[in-house]
């Protein structure tokens, strides 16, 4: 019952930055922990980052730690992914997802019920 729409993707040079947004419908947004995933052609979907239903608790994959920052503004029904120091290996379609376990945060993604997904936004990082 939560619909998600990603935006903000595009083409950027290595070392540059992008800010992805994920807009959610419904007032239930604030009770769900959120996450970003990415998928490159030929690869399986990879976890990137997650944030608790109550802003403040976050988790990052080792590959993006120190470069990416996840945040959310519940009043705007939006979760963000600030991506700095981008590398070519960051090239992928980025998806946001909602963990439909209300008021619960696993500290990552294992055991989560990501029942709502956006359509994805393409991020391409050139050398």
N, CA, C and O of each residue as an XYZ file, in Angstrom:
508
protein
N       0.812     -1.209      0.000
C       0.000      0.000      0.000
C       0.851      1.266      0.000
O       0.328      2.371      0.143
N       2.150      1.105     -0.159
C       3.061      2.240     -0.289
C       3.637      2.216     -1.703
O       4.277      1.244     -2.105
N       3.409      3.271     -2.438
C       3.950      3.394     -3.779
C       5.163      4.310     -3.754
O       5.139      5.373     -3.133
N       6.224      3.892     -4.434
C       7.497      4.597     -4.395
C       7.918      5.008     -5.797
O       7.771      4.243     -6.751
N       8.441      6.216     -5.913
C       8.916      6.734     -7.188
C      10.287      7.361     -6.985
O      10.425      8.342     -6.254
N      11.306      6.793     -7.637
C      12.659      7.318     -7.537
C      12.905      8.389     -8.592
O      12.282      8.394     -9.654
N      13.820      9.289     -8.279
C      14.238     10.305     -9.222
C      15.634     10.780     -8.844
O      16.135     10.466     -7.764
N      16.256     11.536     -9.735
C      17.552     12.123     -9.452
C      18.728     11.441    -10.102
O      19.856     11.923     -9.998
N      18.492     10.326    -10.772
C      19.576      9.643    -11.441
C      20.042     10.415    -12.666
O      19.392     11.362    -13.111
N      21.174      9.994    -13.196
C      21.717     10.651    -14.367
C      23.136     10.236    -14.630
O      23.629      9.256    -14.071
N      23.791     10.989    -15.489
C      25.172     10.738    -15.868
C      26.081     11.706    -15.131
O      25.842     12.913    -15.121
N      27.114     11.172    -14.521
C      28.053     11.990    -13.771
C      29.457     11.430    -13.936
O      29.635     10.225    -14.108
N      30.443     12.297    -13.885
C      31.825     11.860    -13.965
C      32.292     11.288    -12.634
O      31.776     11.641    -11.574
N      33.268     10.409    -12.707
C      33.843      9.852    -11.494
C      34.313     10.970    -10.574
O      34.934     11.939    -11.012
N      34.006     10.816     -9.299
C      34.341     11.828     -8.320
C      33.232     12.827     -8.079
O      33.299     13.621     -7.141
N      32.217     12.794     -8.915
C      31.099     13.704     -8.787
C      30.058     13.217     -7.804
O      30.253     12.223     -7.103
N      28.938     13.942     -7.765
C      27.888     13.649     -6.802
C      26.521     13.643     -7.456
O      26.292     14.315     -8.461
N      25.625     12.879     -6.873
C      24.223     12.860     -7.243
C      23.403     12.687     -5.983
O      23.862     12.103     -5.002
N      22.190     13.200     -6.020
C      21.269     13.011     -4.915
C      19.998     12.375     -5.441
O      19.275     12.968     -6.241
N      19.736     11.171     -4.986
C      18.541     10.458     -5.381
C      17.419     10.727     -4.391
O      17.650     10.884     -3.192
N      16.214     10.778     -4.909
C      15.039     10.961     -4.076
C      14.064      9.826     -4.324
O      13.977      9.291     -5.429
N      13.347      9.475     -3.302
C      12.307      8.464     -3.401
C      11.072      9.013     -2.725
O      11.029      9.152     -1.503
N      10.076      9.321     -3.519
C       8.833      9.872     -3.005
C       7.829      8.750     -2.792
O       7.626      7.905     -3.664
N       7.210      8.757     -1.632
C       6.271      7.710     -1.271
C       4.869      8.269     -1.129
O       4.672      9.411     -0.713
N       3.916      7.451     -1.478
C       2.521      7.803     -1.279
C       2.021      7.182      0.016
O       2.582      6.202      0.507
N       0.981      7.751      0.552
C       0.374      7.198      1.743
C       0.980      7.720      3.030
O       2.168      8.035      3.094
N       0.167      7.804      4.026
C       0.625      8.299      5.325
C       1.314      7.229      6.150
O       1.807      7.520      7.240
N       1.359      6.011      5.663
C       2.038      4.932      6.368
C       3.546      4.986      6.221
O       4.254      4.199      6.849
N       4.050      5.894      5.407
C       5.478      5.993      5.138
C       6.303      6.063      6.415
O       7.333      5.398      6.525
N       5.865      6.854      7.369
C       6.659      7.109      8.561
C       6.829      5.892      9.462
O       7.688      5.903     10.343
N       6.041      4.855      9.266
C       6.155      3.670     10.097
C       7.056      2.598      9.488
O       7.262      1.545     10.091
N       7.589      2.859      8.307
C       8.395      1.869      7.610
C       9.845      2.285      7.513
O      10.157      3.419      7.149
N      10.724      1.364      7.841
C      12.128      1.549      7.528
C      12.298      1.469      6.014
O      11.530      0.793      5.330
N      13.303      2.160      5.502
C      13.491      2.257      4.063
C      14.901      1.836      3.686
O      15.811      1.842      4.515
N      15.065      1.475      2.439
C      16.373      1.040      1.968
C      16.567      1.400      0.510
O      15.608      1.585     -0.239
N      17.824      1.495      0.127
C      18.221      1.642     -1.263
C      18.971      0.396     -1.699
O      19.824     -0.121     -0.978
N      18.638     -0.074     -2.886
C      19.331     -1.170     -3.537
C      19.783     -0.706     -4.907
O      19.335      0.326     -5.407
N      20.666     -1.469     -5.505
C      21.075     -1.172     -6.869
C      21.313     -2.470     -7.628
O      21.588     -3.513     -7.035
N      21.202     -2.388     -8.939
C      21.393     -3.555     -9.780
C      22.041     -3.139    -11.086
O      21.504     -2.323    -11.835
N      23.194     -3.708    -11.343
C      23.903     -3.492    -12.594
C      23.521     -4.592    -13.578
O      23.126     -5.678    -13.154
N      23.629     -4.338    -14.874
C      23.279     -5.359    -15.863
C      24.027     -6.665    -15.639
O      25.247     -6.677    -15.478
N      23.286     -7.757    -15.631
C      23.875     -9.066    -15.441
C      24.146     -9.448    -14.007
O      24.582    -10.568    -13.741
N      23.900     -8.551    -13.081
C      24.149     -8.812    -11.673
C      22.844     -8.867    -10.891
O      21.808     -8.372    -11.335
N      22.923     -9.477     -9.727
C      21.764     -9.511     -8.856
C      21.651     -8.194     -8.096
O      22.611     -7.428     -8.008
N      20.493     -7.951     -7.562
C      20.271     -6.728     -6.827
C      21.123     -6.695     -5.563
O      21.218     -7.682     -4.834
N      21.731     -5.555     -5.321
C      22.682     -5.385     -4.231
C      22.174     -4.357     -3.229
O      21.692     -3.289     -3.608
N      22.284     -4.684     -1.969
C      21.915     -3.748     -0.919
C      22.906     -2.609     -0.857
O      24.113     -2.820     -0.975
N      22.398     -1.397     -0.671
C      23.239     -0.211     -0.596
C      23.188      0.422      0.793
O      24.222      0.616      1.431
N      21.986      0.740      1.253
C      21.854      1.444      2.520
C      20.428      1.334      3.028
O      19.499      1.096      2.257
N      20.262      1.511      4.333
C      18.937      1.501      4.930
C      18.868      2.524      6.054
O      19.887      2.939      6.607
N      17.647      2.917      6.375
C      17.417      3.881      7.433
C      16.165      3.476      8.194
O      15.191      3.003      7.609
N      16.204      3.666      9.499
C      15.106      3.252     10.345
C      13.876      4.125     10.151
O      13.963      5.240      9.636
N      12.739      3.606     10.568
C      11.489      4.339     10.459
C      11.554      5.661     11.207
O      10.964      6.655     10.784
N      12.278      5.665     12.324
C      12.551      6.905     13.024
C      13.952      7.338     12.622
O      14.921      6.637     12.914
N      14.074      8.480     11.956
C      15.388      8.883     11.456
C      16.461      8.883     12.537
O      16.217      9.281     13.676
N      17.636      8.436     12.162
C      18.748      8.419     13.088
C      19.582      7.160     13.025
O      20.791      7.209     13.250
N      18.959      6.027     12.722
C      19.684      4.768     12.608
C      19.856      4.424     11.138
O      18.887      4.360     10.382
N      21.097      4.205     10.747
C      21.396      3.908      9.349
C      22.373      2.758      9.237
O      23.047      2.398     10.202
N      22.441      2.189      8.053
C      23.354      1.095      7.779
C      23.797      1.203      6.330
O      23.004      1.538      5.451
N      25.080      0.914      6.087
C      25.631      1.044      4.754
C      26.424     -0.188      4.363
O      27.102     -0.802      5.186
N      26.326     -0.531      3.099
C      27.209     -1.553      2.565
C      28.636     -1.032      2.597
O      28.870      0.169      2.461
N      29.587     -1.938      2.778
C      30.984     -1.524      2.859
C      31.436     -0.774      1.607
O      32.294      0.106      1.680
N      30.865     -1.120      0.478
C      31.283     -0.527     -0.776
C      30.943      0.957     -0.893
O      31.544      1.668     -1.698
N      29.986      1.426     -0.099
C      29.569      2.822     -0.194
C      29.792      3.598      1.091
O      29.581      4.810      1.121
N      30.206      2.939      2.129
C      30.389      3.579      3.425
C      31.401      4.718      3.324
O      32.487      4.560      2.766
N      31.021      5.855      3.870
C      31.873      7.026      3.816
C      31.651      7.893      2.601
O      32.126      9.028      2.555
N      30.935      7.378      1.614
C      30.672      8.133      0.391
C      29.194      8.470      0.223
O      28.849      9.531     -0.296
N      28.334      7.573      0.659
C      26.888      7.757      0.520
C      26.272      8.096      1.867
O      26.761      7.673      2.915
N      25.195      8.861      1.825
C      24.445      9.200      3.024
C      22.957      9.045      2.753
O      22.420      9.652      1.826
N      22.301      8.235      3.558
C      20.866      8.063      3.435
C      20.174      8.943      4.473
O      20.662      9.095      5.593
N      19.056      9.510      4.098
C      18.293     10.350      5.010
C      16.825     10.289      4.619
O      16.473      9.770      3.560
N      15.984     10.817      5.472
C      14.559     10.849      5.161
C      13.914     12.048      5.832
O      14.363     12.519      6.877
N      12.864     12.524      5.214
C      12.041     13.584      5.773
C      10.616     13.055      5.743
O       9.946     13.087      4.711
N      10.172     12.574      6.877
C       8.869     11.929      6.929
C       7.728     12.882      6.584
O       6.724     12.470      6.003
N       7.884     14.147      6.942
C       6.853     15.122      6.627
C       6.666     15.292      5.133
O       5.609     15.738      4.686
N       7.680     14.941      4.355
C       7.607     15.029      2.897
C       7.451     13.669      2.238
O       7.431     13.567      1.012
N       7.340     12.630      3.046
C       7.224     11.265      2.518
C       8.348     10.949      1.534
O       8.113     10.380      0.468
N       9.555     11.321      1.903
C      10.677     11.194      0.981
C      11.911     10.654      1.687
O      12.217     11.036      2.816
N      12.611      9.761      1.002
C      13.906      9.276      1.450
C      14.931      9.663      0.395
O      14.636      9.652     -0.801
N      16.131     10.004      0.840
C      17.173     10.480     -0.053
C      18.406      9.598      0.035
O      18.640      8.917      1.033
N      19.178      9.628     -1.026
C      20.492      9.003     -1.029
C      21.465      9.990     -1.652
O      21.486     10.181     -2.868
N      22.268     10.611     -0.804
C      23.307     11.514     -1.275
C      24.534     10.689     -1.615
O      25.071      9.987     -0.757
N      24.976     10.768     -2.848
C      26.092      9.964     -3.326
C      27.235     10.886     -3.715
O      27.123     11.667     -4.659
N      28.327     10.791     -2.984
C      29.518     11.579     -3.253
C      30.665     10.669     -3.669
O      30.625      9.456     -3.462
N      31.680     11.275     -4.255
C      32.864     10.535     -4.694
C      32.484      9.310     -5.498
O      32.978      8.210     -5.248
N      31.613      9.505     -6.455
C      31.100      8.386     -7.234
C      32.190      7.723     -8.060
O      33.112      8.370     -8.558
N      32.053      6.418     -8.186
C      32.989      5.596     -8.934
C      32.255      4.897    -10.069
O      31.043      4.699     -9.988
N      32.968      4.520    -11.122
C      32.312      3.799    -12.213
C      31.571      2.544    -11.749
O      30.539      2.187    -12.318
N      32.087      1.880    -10.730
C      31.431      0.684    -10.230
C      30.116      0.970     -9.511
O      29.391      0.041     -9.156
N      29.803      2.242     -9.295
C      28.510      2.615     -8.734
C      27.417      2.644     -9.791
O      26.241      2.809     -9.466
N      27.791      2.488    -11.038
C      26.824      2.506    -12.128
C      25.822      1.372    -11.966
O      26.203      0.204    -11.877
N      24.552      1.719    -11.931
C      23.497      0.733    -11.729
C      22.153      1.440    -11.768
O      22.079      2.668    -11.788
N      21.106      0.649    -11.779
C      19.774      1.170    -11.531
C      19.549      1.120    -10.028
O      19.719      0.075     -9.400
N      19.173      2.234     -9.468
C      18.974      2.335     -8.030
C      17.489      2.288     -7.701
O      16.675      2.976     -8.315
N      17.161      1.466     -6.726
C      15.784      1.269     -6.307
C      15.638      1.599     -4.825
O      16.535      1.322     -4.029
N      14.527      2.180     -4.469
C      14.198      2.307     -3.055
C      13.126      1.288     -2.714
O      12.345      0.876     -3.571
N      13.101      0.893     -1.467
C      12.169     -0.125     -1.018
C      11.733      0.168      0.406
O      12.472      0.757      1.195
N      10.535     -0.252      0.711
C       9.980     -0.083      2.045
C       9.893     -1.426      2.748
O       9.361     -2.393      2.203
N      10.417     -1.474      3.952
C      10.287     -2.658      4.804
C       8.921     -2.593      5.463
O       8.669     -1.734      6.308
N       8.051     -3.493      5.076
C       6.668     -3.435      5.523
C       6.444     -3.966      6.934
O       5.301     -4.126      7.362
N       7.513     -4.238      7.650
C       7.390     -4.538      9.075
C       7.267     -3.204      9.800
O       8.268     -2.503      9.942
N       6.093     -2.832     10.257
C       5.915     -1.492     10.833
C       6.725     -1.288     12.104
O       6.815     -2.169     12.959
N       7.305     -0.110     12.201
C       8.063      0.308     13.378
C       9.167     -0.685     13.744
O       9.376     -0.995     14.916
N       9.854     -1.166     12.742
C      10.907     -2.138     12.967
C      12.093     -1.827     12.081
O      11.944     -1.442     10.921
N      13.274     -1.999     12.648
C      14.500     -1.781     11.893
C      15.482     -2.885     12.228
O      15.813     -3.097     13.394
N      15.943     -3.582     11.217
C      16.824     -4.721     11.411
C      18.284     -4.330     11.558
O      19.098     -5.135     12.009
N      18.621     -3.112     11.186
C      20.012     -2.691     11.177
C      20.704     -2.984      9.863
O      21.909     -2.773      9.726
N      19.947     -3.466      8.907
C      20.496     -3.792      7.599
C      19.385     -4.145      6.642
O      18.513     -3.324      6.358
N      19.413     -5.362      6.146
C      18.370     -5.809      5.234
C      17.940     -7.251      5.473
O      16.876     -7.661      5.009
N      18.751     -8.025      6.189
C      18.422     -9.421      6.422
C      17.127     -9.532      7.220
O      16.975     -8.897      8.263
N      16.211    -10.330      6.731
C      14.952    -10.545      7.399
C      13.902     -9.499      7.118
O      12.775     -9.604      7.602
N      14.250     -8.501      6.349
C      13.304     -7.440      6.040
C      12.245     -7.924      5.059
O      12.462     -8.854      4.282
N      11.121     -7.278      5.118
C      10.026     -7.559      4.200
C       9.866     -6.378      3.255
O       9.012     -5.513      3.453
N      10.699     -6.360      2.229
C      10.638     -5.270      1.261
C       9.518     -5.541      0.268
O       9.743     -6.015     -0.846
N       8.332     -5.232      0.695
C       7.157     -5.509     -0.104
C       6.783     -4.421     -1.079
O       5.917     -4.627     -1.930
N       7.414     -3.265     -0.977
C       7.135     -2.161     -1.889
C       8.434     -1.696     -2.522
O       9.421     -1.451     -1.830
N       8.426     -1.577     -3.833
C       9.602     -1.157     -4.605
C       9.230     -0.076     -5.591
O       8.113     -0.038     -6.107
N      10.184      0.804     -5.844
C      10.008      1.783     -6.895
C      10.424      1.207     -8.235
O      10.841      0.052     -8.324
N      10.307      2.018     -9.275
C      10.660      1.587    -10.623
C      12.149      1.687    -10.907
O      12.637      1.086    -11.864
N      12.871      2.432    -10.094
C      14.305      2.560    -10.258
C      14.694      3.807    -11.028
O      13.918      4.330    -11.828
N      15.901      4.273    -10.775
C      16.461      5.398    -11.508
C      17.902      5.068    -11.878
O      18.666      4.569    -11.051
N      18.263      5.348    -13.118
C      19.574      4.970    -13.635
C      20.645      5.947    -13.183
O      20.489      7.162    -13.304
N      21.729      5.401    -12.662
C      22.911      6.178    -12.312
C      24.071      5.651    -13.133
O      24.397      4.465    -13.069
N      24.691      6.526    -13.902
C      25.825      6.149    -14.724
C      27.009      7.037    -14.371
O      26.922      8.263    -14.439
N      28.104      6.413    -13.998
C      29.311      7.133    -13.615
C      30.391      6.847    -14.647
O      30.790      5.697    -14.832
N      30.857      7.870    -15.307
C      31.870      7.724    -16.334
C      33.260      7.965    -15.750
O      33.420      8.653    -14.742
N      34.258      7.381    -16.411
C      35.635      7.535    -15.963
C      36.191      8.885    -16.370
O      37.346      9.192    -16.075
